[in-house]
């Protein structure tokens, strides 16, 4: 299948790039806030228009101020996006006209020799544009007048992008590429999620610093390995929701929402800190959203964590009983083992267990422990079958579902989990009474 063209979206801080990306993609995938400099990493978003497809790459604001936080790192990310792009979408604030940073960007684009589409954004009233002469002097062609907030001009812009990129028509009948395993990388702030993400990707895909909260968007990246193809989603650090405000609140929401898209969640714990309630609550949130989970204890190059102790806590307190893998994003120790573990979890996440094997397991566990009794009536189990995968969902037919106790439900889940090697995998069991 032909890979869609790549369109890099660049501009100075607060030009409205992320709002425009959300408008063109019809999503709210990019974090948007009135504070300049919210976007820092490159974020890919797929856009379909008129039967054609392109990949938009949202970038951070290109800021030449020496004291702007992460400005140098953001500029590197923008330059990498331009180098990899088929077309560049240069977004300016049409009300104020080109800023000093915009002139620097224009110089870089002329040197890059890549097709450029200039967009004058925030044009809620296109007749009031006063900055047109200054935008023309950039020497990059006629600007398209757009209001990302209200959608004005977005259709014309998409038409222009499809023309410039010569995007191929979407062919739903074309053979699909190798199945991707969607994997969310989550954890507490500054646990090393972005460093691990970059170690897996083999390149500096996201900005890394010692400052907690550096990552804000959920950043997707497809990685091909000898084990398989993975779509990793790097996320912002997760704190307790009550302690998150402002931009960090929206970043937290994106982190939680990334779990809804993932089959497997890598929960990154910091080996230099005590494995505690926050780590457990993040694991529980991933399990609640039906993700398979693996605990990656990072920074083992700096500390020697008690892996057996962490595994014991996880076994006692986490329903899924996730496996524990020691890794170092800095030295790449344990990264291959982590990928093998993720691939194994995804295989079991998608697997279908034969009905005969399930019923033999059900007979064995009931023989070891009969169903509970209430008001002189005992729970009887008749039949079990798997009716869905990703995650595995089982239906157990019983005489009266009101006789099922919480304790017996956990017993059945734990026995089936152990019997079929489902540690770390969500297992949904429905008890259905006979009519």
C-alpha positions as CSV (number, residue, x, y, z in Angstrom):
1,X,0.0,0.0,0.0
2,X,1.4,3.4,-1.0
3,X,2.5,5.5,1.9
4,X,0.6,8.8,2.2
5,X,2.5,12.0,1.6
6,X,3.8,13.9,4.6
7,X,2.8,17.6,5.3
8,X,4.8,19.4,8.0
9,X,2.9,22.2,9.7
10,X,5.3,24.9,10.9
11,X,5.1,28.4,12.2
12,X,6.0,30.7,15.1
13,X,4.5,30.1,18.6
14,X,0.8,30.6,19.0
15,X,0.1,31.0,15.2
16,X,-2.7,28.4,15.6
17,X,-0.9,25.4,14.1
18,X,-2.4,22.8,16.5
19,X,-5.9,24.3,16.1
20,X,-5.5,24.1,12.4
21,X,-4.4,20.5,12.5
22,X,-7.4,19.6,14.7
23,X,-9.7,21.4,12.2
24,X,-8.2,19.7,9.1
25,X,-8.3,16.2,10.7
26,X,-11.7,16.7,12.3
27,X,-10.3,15.6,15.6
28,X,-9.2,17.1,18.9
29,X,-6.0,15.1,19.0
30,X,-3.5,18.0,19.4
31,X,-3.4,19.8,22.8
32,X,-4.6,23.4,22.2
33,X,-4.2,26.2,24.8
34,X,-3.9,30.0,24.7
35,X,-0.5,29.7,26.3
36,X,2.3,30.0,23.6
37,X,4.6,27.0,23.3
38,X,2.2,24.2,24.3
39,X,3.3,21.9,21.4
40,X,6.9,20.7,21.7
41,X,7.2,17.4,19.9
42,X,6.3,16.3,16.3
43,X,2.8,14.7,16.2
44,X,1.5,12.9,13.2
45,X,-2.2,13.0,12.3
46,X,-3.9,11.3,9.4
47,X,-6.2,13.4,7.2
48,X,-8.6,12.1,4.5
49,X,-10.2,14.5,2.0
50,X,-12.0,13.8,-1.3
51,X,-11.0,10.2,-1.3
52,X,-7.3,10.9,-0.7
53,X,-5.1,10.7,2.4
54,X,-2.1,12.7,3.8
55,X,-0.2,12.7,7.1
56,X,0.0,16.1,8.8
57,X,2.9,16.6,11.2
58,X,2.1,19.1,13.9
59,X,5.3,20.8,15.3
60,X,6.2,23.1,18.1
61,X,6.4,26.9,17.6
62,X,9.8,27.9,16.0
63,X,11.1,30.3,18.6
64,X,14.5,32.0,18.2
65,X,14.4,33.6,21.7
66,X,17.5,32.3,23.7
67,X,15.5,32.1,27.0
68,X,12.4,30.3,25.7
69,X,12.1,26.8,27.4
70,X,13.1,23.9,25.1
71,X,13.5,26.4,22.1
72,X,16.6,24.7,20.8
73,X,15.1,21.2,21.0
74,X,11.8,22.4,19.4
75,X,13.8,24.0,16.5
76,X,15.6,20.7,15.9
77,X,12.2,18.9,15.8
78,X,10.8,21.4,13.3
79,X,13.9,21.1,11.1
80,X,13.7,17.3,11.1
81,X,10.0,17.6,10.2
82,X,10.8,19.9,7.2
83,X,13.5,17.6,6.0
84,X,11.2,14.6,6.0
85,X,8.2,16.4,4.5
86,X,6.8,16.3,0.9
87,X,5.1,19.7,1.5
88,X,5.3,22.3,4.2
89,X,2.3,24.2,5.5
90,X,3.6,27.5,6.8
91,X,1.1,29.0,9.3
92,X,1.2,32.7,10.2
93,X,-1.0,34.9,12.3
94,X,-2.8,36.8,9.5
95,X,-3.9,39.6,11.9
96,X,-0.4,40.6,13.1
97,X,1.6,39.6,10.0
98,X,5.0,38.0,9.9
99,X,7.0,38.1,13.1
100,X,10.8,38.0,13.3
101,X,10.6,34.2,13.8
102,X,8.5,33.9,10.7
103,X,11.3,35.5,8.6
104,X,13.8,33.0,10.0
105,X,11.4,30.1,9.1
106,X,10.9,31.5,5.6
107,X,14.7,31.6,5.1
108,X,14.9,28.0,6.2
109,X,12.1,26.9,3.8
110,X,13.7,28.6,0.8
111,X,16.9,26.7,1.6
112,X,15.0,23.4,2.0
113,X,13.7,23.6,-1.6
114,X,10.4,21.9,-0.6
115,X,6.9,23.0,-1.8
116,X,5.4,25.5,0.6
117,X,1.7,26.4,1.2
118,X,1.4,29.7,3.1
119,X,-1.6,30.1,5.4
120,X,-2.7,33.3,7.0
121,X,-4.6,32.0,10.0
122,X,-7.0,33.6,12.5
123,X,-8.8,35.4,9.6
124,X,-12.2,35.4,11.2
125,X,-13.0,38.4,8.9
126,X,-10.9,37.9,5.7
127,X,-11.8,41.4,4.4
128,X,-9.9,43.0,7.3
129,X,-6.5,41.6,6.4
130,X,-3.9,44.3,6.6
131,X,-0.7,42.2,6.7
132,X,-1.0,40.8,3.1
133,X,1.9,42.9,1.7
134,X,4.3,41.7,4.5
135,X,3.3,38.1,3.9
136,X,3.9,38.4,0.2
137,X,7.4,39.8,0.9
138,X,8.3,36.5,2.4
139,X,8.6,35.3,-1.2
140,X,6.8,32.0,-0.7
141,X,3.7,32.6,-2.7
142,X,0.1,33.8,-2.2
143,X,-1.3,33.0,1.2
144,X,-4.6,31.2,1.8
145,X,-6.8,33.0,4.2
146,X,-8.1,30.6,6.9
147,X,-9.8,30.6,10.3
148,X,-8.9,27.4,12.1
149,X,-11.2,28.3,14.9
150,X,-14.3,28.7,12.7
151,X,-13.3,26.5,9.7
152,X,-13.3,29.3,7.2
153,X,-11.2,28.4,4.2
154,X,-10.3,24.9,5.4
155,X,-11.9,23.2,2.4
156,X,-9.8,25.3,0.0
157,X,-6.7,24.5,2.0
158,X,-7.3,20.8,1.9
159,X,-7.9,21.0,-1.9
160,X,-4.6,22.8,-2.2
161,X,-2.8,20.2,-0.1
162,X,-4.1,17.3,-2.1
163,X,-3.0,19.1,-5.3
164,X,0.5,19.9,-4.0
165,X,1.1,16.5,-2.6
166,X,-0.4,14.6,-5.5
167,X,-1.9,12.3,-2.8
168,X,-3.0,8.9,-4.3
169,X,-6.6,7.9,-4.0
170,X,-7.5,5.7,-1.0
171,X,-7.8,2.1,-2.2
172,X,-9.8,0.2,0.4
173,X,-9.2,-3.0,-1.6
174,X,-5.5,-2.8,-1.5
175,X,-3.6,-5.4,0.6
176,X,-3.0,-4.1,4.1
177,X,0.5,-3.9,5.6
178,X,1.6,-5.9,8.5
179,X,-0.6,-5.6,11.5
180,X,0.5,-2.9,13.9
181,X,0.4,-3.4,17.7
182,X,-0.8,-0.1,19.3
183,X,1.2,0.4,22.5
184,X,0.8,3.3,25.0
185,X,3.8,4.3,27.0
186,X,2.5,5.8,30.3
187,X,3.8,6.5,33.8
188,X,4.5,9.1,36.4
189,X,6.3,12.4,35.3
190,X,10.0,12.1,34.6
191,X,10.1,8.3,34.8
192,X,11.9,8.3,31.4
193,X,9.0,7.5,29.1
194,X,10.2,9.7,26.2
195,X,13.8,8.4,26.6
196,X,12.4,4.9,26.4
197,X,10.3,5.9,23.4
198,X,13.4,7.3,21.6
199,X,15.4,4.2,22.5
200,X,12.8,2.0,20.9
201,X,12.4,4.3,17.8
202,X,16.1,4.5,17.3
203,X,16.0,8.3,16.9
204,X,15.2,11.4,18.9
205,X,11.5,11.5,18.2
206,X,10.5,13.4,21.3
207,X,12.2,16.0,23.5
208,X,13.8,14.7,26.6
209,X,14.8,16.8,29.6
210,X,15.2,16.5,33.4
211,X,12.2,18.8,33.8
212,X,9.0,16.9,34.7
213,X,6.1,17.6,32.3
214,X,8.3,18.1,29.2
215,X,6.0,15.9,27.0
216,X,2.4,17.3,26.6
217,X,0.9,15.7,23.5
218,X,0.4,11.9,23.0
219,X,2.9,11.3,20.2
220,X,2.5,8.4,17.8
221,X,5.4,6.7,16.0
222,X,5.4,3.4,14.0
223,X,8.5,1.3,14.6
224,X,9.4,-1.8,12.6
225,X,11.5,-4.4,14.4
226,X,12.5,-8.0,13.9
227,X,9.7,-8.9,16.4
228,X,7.0,-7.0,14.6
229,X,5.5,-3.6,13.8
230,X,4.4,-1.4,16.7
231,X,2.7,1.9,16.9
232,X,4.0,3.5,20.1
233,X,2.2,6.4,21.8
234,X,4.4,8.5,24.0
235,X,2.4,10.4,26.6
236,X,2.6,13.1,29.2
237,X,3.3,12.1,32.8
238,X,0.3,11.0,34.7
239,X,-0.4,12.5,38.1
240,X,-3.6,12.3,40.2
241,X,-6.3,14.2,38.3
242,X,-7.0,16.4,41.3
243,X,-3.5,17.8,41.2
244,X,-3.5,18.7,37.4
245,X,-4.6,22.1,36.1
246,X,-4.2,24.3,33.0
247,X,-2.3,22.9,30.0
248,X,-1.2,19.9,32.1
249,X,-4.9,18.9,32.6
250,X,-5.4,18.6,28.8
251,X,-2.1,16.7,28.5
252,X,-3.4,14.3,31.2
253,X,-6.6,13.8,29.3
254,X,-4.6,12.9,26.1
255,X,-2.6,10.4,28.1
256,X,-5.7,8.7,29.5
257,X,-7.3,8.7,26.0
258,X,-4.2,7.1,24.5
259,X,-5.0,4.0,26.6
260,X,-8.4,3.7,24.7
261,X,-6.4,3.3,21.5
262,X,-3.8,0.8,22.8
263,X,-3.8,-3.0,23.0
264,X,-0.8,-2.9,25.4
265,X,0.3,-0.3,28.0
266,X,3.9,-0.1,29.0
267,X,3.8,1.4,32.5
268,X,7.2,3.0,33.1
269,X,8.3,3.1,36.7
270,X,11.4,4.9,38.0
271,X,14.0,2.6,39.5
272,X,15.4,5.5,41.5
273,X,12.1,6.0,43.3
274,X,10.0,3.7,45.5
275,X,7.4,1.8,43.5
276,X,4.2,3.2,45.0
277,X,0.5,4.1,44.9
278,X,0.8,6.4,41.8
279,X,2.5,3.6,39.8
280,X,-0.2,1.1,40.9
281,X,-3.0,3.6,40.1
282,X,-1.6,4.1,36.5
283,X,-1.6,0.3,36.1
284,X,-5.1,0.1,37.3
285,X,-6.2,2.9,34.9
286,X,-4.7,1.0,32.0
287,X,-6.5,-2.2,33.1
288,X,-9.8,-0.3,33.6
289,X,-9.5,0.7,29.9
290,X,-8.9,-2.9,28.8
291,X,-5.2,-2.6,28.0
292,X,-2.8,-5.5,28.5
293,X,0.0,-4.2,30.8
294,X,3.7,-4.6,31.4
295,X,5.7,-2.9,34.1
296,X,9.0,-1.4,32.7
297,X,11.3,-0.5,35.5
298,X,13.5,2.2,33.9
299,X,16.9,3.7,34.9
300,X,18.4,0.4,36.1
301,X,21.7,1.9,35.0
302,X,21.3,4.3,37.9
303,X,19.9,2.0,40.6
304,X,19.4,-1.6,41.4
305,X,15.7,-2.0,42.1
306,X,14.1,-4.9,44.0
307,X,12.4,-6.5,40.9
308,X,11.1,-9.5,42.9
309,X,9.6,-7.1,45.5
310,X,8.0,-5.0,42.7
311,X,6.7,-8.1,41.0
312,X,5.3,-9.3,44.4
313,X,3.4,-6.0,45.0
314,X,2.0,-6.2,41.4
315,X,0.9,-9.8,41.9
316,X,-0.9,-8.9,45.2
317,X,-2.4,-5.6,44.3
318,X,-3.1,-5.6,40.5
319,X,-5.8,-7.8,39.1
320,X,-4.0,-8.4,35.8
321,X,-0.7,-9.5,37.4
322,X,1.5,-7.7,34.8
323,X,5.0,-9.0,34.0
324,X,7.9,-6.9,35.2
325,X,10.9,-6.0,32.9
326,X,14.0,-4.1,33.9
327,X,15.1,-1.6,31.2
328,X,17.6,1.3,30.7
329,X,16.6,3.8,28.1
330,X,20.1,5.2,28.2
331,X,22.0,1.9,27.5
332,X,19.0,0.2,25.8
333,X,19.4,-2.7,28.2
334,X,16.2,-4.8,28.3
335,X,14.6,-3.0,25.3
336,X,14.5,-6.2,23.2
337,X,13.1,-8.2,26.0
338,X,10.4,-5.5,26.6
339,X,9.4,-5.7,22.9
340,X,9.2,-9.5,23.1
341,X,6.9,-9.2,26.2
342,X,4.7,-6.6,24.4
343,X,4.4,-8.8,21.3
344,X,3.5,-11.8,23.5
345,X,0.8,-9.8,25.4
346,X,-0.7,-8.6,22.2
347,X,-0.8,-12.1,20.8
348,X,-2.8,-13.3,23.8
349,X,-4.9,-10.1,23.7
350,X,-6.0,-11.0,20.2
351,X,-6.2,-14.8,20.7
352,X,-9.2,-17.1,20.6
353,X,-9.3,-20.0,23.1
354,X,-11.0,-23.1,21.8
355,X,-14.3,-23.8,23.5
356,X,-13.5,-27.3,24.4
357,X,-10.4,-26.2,26.3
358,X,-12.4,-23.6,28.1
359,X,-15.1,-26.0,29.3
360,X,-12.5,-28.5,30.5
361,X,-10.9,-25.7,32.5
362,X,-14.3,-24.7,33.9
363,X,-15.1,-28.3,35.0
364,X,-11.7,-28.5,36.7
365,X,-12.0,-25.3,38.7
366,X,-15.6,-26.1,39.8
367,X,-14.5,-29.6,40.9
368,X,-11.8,-27.9,43.1
369,X,-14.3,-25.4,44.5
370,X,-18.0,-25.7,44.0
371,X,-20.1,-22.6,43.4
372,X,-21.3,-20.5,46.3
373,X,-24.7,-21.1,48.0
374,X,-27.3,-18.5,48.8
375,X,-30.6,-19.1,50.6
376,X,-30.3,-22.9,50.1
377,X,-29.5,-22.6,46.3
378,X,-26.0,-23.4,44.9
379,X,-24.6,-21.7,41.8
380,X,-24.2,-24.2,38.9
381,X,-22.1,-23.6,35.9
382,X,-23.0,-25.2,32.6
383,X,-21.0,-23.9,29.7
384,X,-18.4,-21.3,28.8
385,X,-17.4,-19.8,25.4
386,X,-15.3,-16.9,24.2
387,X,-17.4,-14.5,22.2
388,X,-14.9,-11.7,21.5
389,X,-11.2,-11.0,21.3
390,X,-9.0,-7.8,21.9
391,X,-9.6,-8.2,24.8
392,X,-10.7,-11.8,25.4
393,X,-14.4,-11.9,26.5
394,X,-16.0,-15.0,27.9
395,X,-19.6,-15.9,28.7
396,X,-20.3,-18.5,31.4
397,X,-23.8,-19.9,31.5
398,X,-25.1,-20.4,35.0
399,X,-28.4,-21.3,36.6
400,X,-28.9,-18.0,38.4
401,X,-26.4,-15.1,38.0
402,X,-27.6,-13.5,41.3
403,X,-25.8,-16.4,43.1
404,X,-22.4,-15.3,41.7
405,X,-20.3,-13.7,44.4
406,X,-17.4,-11.3,43.9
407,X,-15.0,-13.7,45.5
408,X,-16.1,-16.6,43.2
409,X,-15.8,-14.3,40.2
410,X,-12.2,-13.5,41.1
411,X,-11.5,-17.2,41.7
412,X,-12.8,-18.1,38.2
413,X,-10.8,-15.3,36.6
414,X,-7.6,-16.2,38.4
415,X,-7.8,-19.9,37.6
416,X,-8.5,-19.2,33.9
417,X,-5.8,-16.6,33.8
418,X,-3.3,-19.1,35.2
419,X,-4.5,-22.0,33.0
420,X,-4.2,-20.0,29.7
421,X,-1.2,-17.8,30.4
422,X,-3.1,-14.6,30.5
423,X,-1.1,-12.7,33.2
424,X,-1.0,-9.1,32.1
425,X,-4.0,-9.5,29.8
426,X,-7.5,-8.1,30.5
427,X,-10.0,-10.9,30.8
428,X,-13.7,-10.0,30.7
429,X,-16.1,-12.6,32.1
430,X,-19.9,-12.3,31.9
431,X,-22.0,-14.7,33.9
432,X,-25.3,-15.3,32.1
433,X,-28.3,-16.9,33.8
434,X,-30.6,-19.3,31.9
435,X,-33.9,-17.9,30.8
